[in-house]
Amino acid sequence: AASTKPLILSILSHGENYGYQIIKEVERLTEGELQWTDAMLYPVLKRMEAEDLVSSQWVKLENGRKRKYFQITSAGTDLLAAERKQWIRVNRVFLYLWGMDRLDPILAK
């Protein structure tokens, strides 16, 4: 649960996306370890939109159907930067505790 917002914001930082595409990207990036559903993702996106972390727009497709695309906002970009720093800090602690910090001098800093 703690990784949901940073994952969504990270994906959207690479460009706008719609829900199904976000679900598939999470699945691809985690090699199937995380498998989100519509019922899990859309309430989170709705809360993130209410928090001004993402915005959305409906786009009419060639077949006449509509699809809702989400974009990261400037507030979302700011939060992502803060989240990134926190996750890197936590990752460094785990690498140290597990004796893996010597594998990469950049991470040991």
N, C-alpha and C positions, 0 to 999 in steps of 0.2 A: 504494500500500500504506500509506503514512503517513497517508492521509486516511480509511482504513477505520474505525478505532475512533471518531474524532471524528464522522464522518458518522452512524454507527449511534447513538452516544450522543446526538447532536443530535436525530435523528429520535425516539428514545425519550423525550427530555426533553419532547416534546409529548404523550406518552401511550403506553400499551402498544401493541404491534404484533406481528404474526406475520411469519414469514420472507418469504413471497411479497409481503406488503404493504410490507415494508421494501425489497425489491428494486424494486418498482414505484415507490416514493417516490424512491429514488435516481435511477432512470431519468427520472422526471418533473422532479426538481429540476435535473438536469444536462442536460435537454433531449435525452436519449438518448446523451450522450457517454460515460456510464458505464453499462454493462449487466452487472450482476452475475448470477451463477447460484447455484442452490442449493448446488452443490458448493463454491463460493467462500464463501458467506455462513455456512452452518451450522457449519463448523469455527471460524470467527472468533467466532461467538456462543457456541460451546461453550467456547472459551478465555476469552472475556470473562466467562462465567458462573463458570468456575473461579477467575478473578481477582476475583470478587465485584463486577464492574462492572455486571452485569445479573443479573436473576433471571428465572425462567420458571415458568409454570404451564400445565397442560393444561386446556383448556376443551372440554366436550362440546357440539357443535353440535346444532341441532334435527334434523338428518338422521342423528344418531347418530355421526357422525365426530368425531374429536378434532383440536384445533388447539392448537399450543403458542404461547402469548403471552409476549413478553419485556417486561420493565420495567427502567428504569434504577434502580440502587440509590443509596444516599447516597455510596458510594465512587465510583460512576460519575459522579454529579453533581459531586463534587469534582474528579475527573480532567477532566471536560468543562470546568470553569471554568479549570483550568490550561492545557488544550489551546487553549481559546478565546483566552487571552492570548497564547500562543505564536504561533498562526496570525495574529492581528492584528498582532503585531510583525513577523513575516515579510512579511505583506502590505504593511505600511507601508514596509519596506525596498525591496520590489520597486516599489511606486508611486514612491518617491523615485528609484530608479535609472532608471526608465523615464520620469522627468520628468512623472509624472501626479499627484504629491502636491499640486500647486497646484489641482487640480480640486475638492478637498473639504477645506476648512480643518480640519474635525474629524479627518480622517485624518492630516493633517500634524503633529498634536500628538504 
